[in-house]
Amino acid sequence: MAARNNLMQSRDGAWQEAEGSAQIESVAGMAKVVDTTDATVYYKGWADVGVATSAASWRIQRISISGGVYSFDFADGDAEFDNVWDNRASLSYS
């Protein structure tokens, strides 16, 4: 697997190398952002195409890696589109 800070999920769900630490992809009217600035925690966000990252219209998932174990949690403990992407690091996850 390539370094996590250079990955982007493709339309078929496979991870592929990409440039930068946050990549945006658009599929079927939805924007998907992946932030991999940390080697042990990264974030995935979904919103309608064109939604500002400062709008409370994002579904955000945090993936944490510890000792080879991956944990998948959503902001606010749910998969609602009601979070701000710019605040992803300070949100509560469960």
C-alpha positions in Angstrom: 0.0 0.0 0.0 1.2 3.5 -0.8 1.8 6.1 1.9 -1.5 7.2 3.3 -0.8 10.9 2.8 -0.9 10.3 -1.0 -4.1 8.3 -1.3 -7.5 9.0 -2.8 -10.4 6.6 -3.1 -11.4 6.1 -6.7 -15.0 5.6 -8.0 -14.7 1.8 -7.6 -13.6 2.2 -4.0 -10.0 1.3 -4.6 -7.3 3.6 -3.1 -4.9 5.2 -5.5 -2.0 7.6 -5.3 -2.9 11.3 -5.5 -1.0 14.6 -4.9 -1.5 16.7 -1.8 -3.0 15.8 1.6 -6.7 16.5 0.8 -8.2 15.4 -2.4 -11.7 16.1 -3.8 -13.6 13.8 -6.1 -17.1 14.2 -7.5 -19.3 11.2 -8.1 -23.0 11.3 -8.9 -23.5 14.9 -7.6 -21.6 14.2 -4.4 -18.2 15.6 -3.5 -15.8 13.4 -1.5 -12.8 14.7 0.3 -10.0 12.7 1.9 -7.6 14.3 4.3 -4.5 12.2 5.1 -2.2 14.7 6.8 -1.6 12.4 9.7 -0.2 8.9 9.4 -2.5 7.4 12.1 -5.7 9.4 11.6 -7.4 10.5 8.4 -10.8 11.9 7.5 -13.3 11.3 4.7 -16.0 13.8 4.0 -19.0 13.8 1.7 -21.3 16.7 0.6 -23.2 17.9 -2.4 -21.0 19.2 -5.1 -20.4 22.9 -4.6 -21.0 23.0 -0.8 -18.4 25.1 1.0 -16.1 23.4 3.4 -17.3 25.9 6.0 -21.0 24.9 5.6 -22.6 22.6 8.1 -23.6 20.2 5.3 -20.9 17.5 5.5 -20.9 13.8 6.5 -17.5 13.2 8.1 -15.8 10.0 9.0 -12.6 9.6 11.0 -10.4 6.5 10.4 -7.9 5.9 13.2 -5.1 3.4 13.0 -3.5 1.9 16.1 -1.3 -1.2 16.1 -2.6 -2.2 12.7 -6.3 -1.9 13.9 -8.5 0.4 12.0 -11.4 2.3 13.8 -14.1 3.9 11.8 -16.2 6.6 13.5 -18.6 9.4 12.3 -18.7 13.0 13.6 -21.4 13.3 16.2 -21.7 9.5 16.2 -24.0 9.6 13.1 -23.8 9.7 9.3 -25.8 12.9 8.9 -24.8 15.7 6.6 -24.7 18.3 9.4 -21.0 18.9 10.1 -18.4 21.5 9.0 -15.5 20.0 7.1 -13.1 22.7 8.2 -13.8 21.7 11.9 -13.1 17.9 11.3 -10.2 17.7 13.7 -12.1 19.2 16.6 -15.4 17.3 16.3 -16.5 14.5 18.5 -16.5 11.0 17.0 -18.1 7.7 17.9 
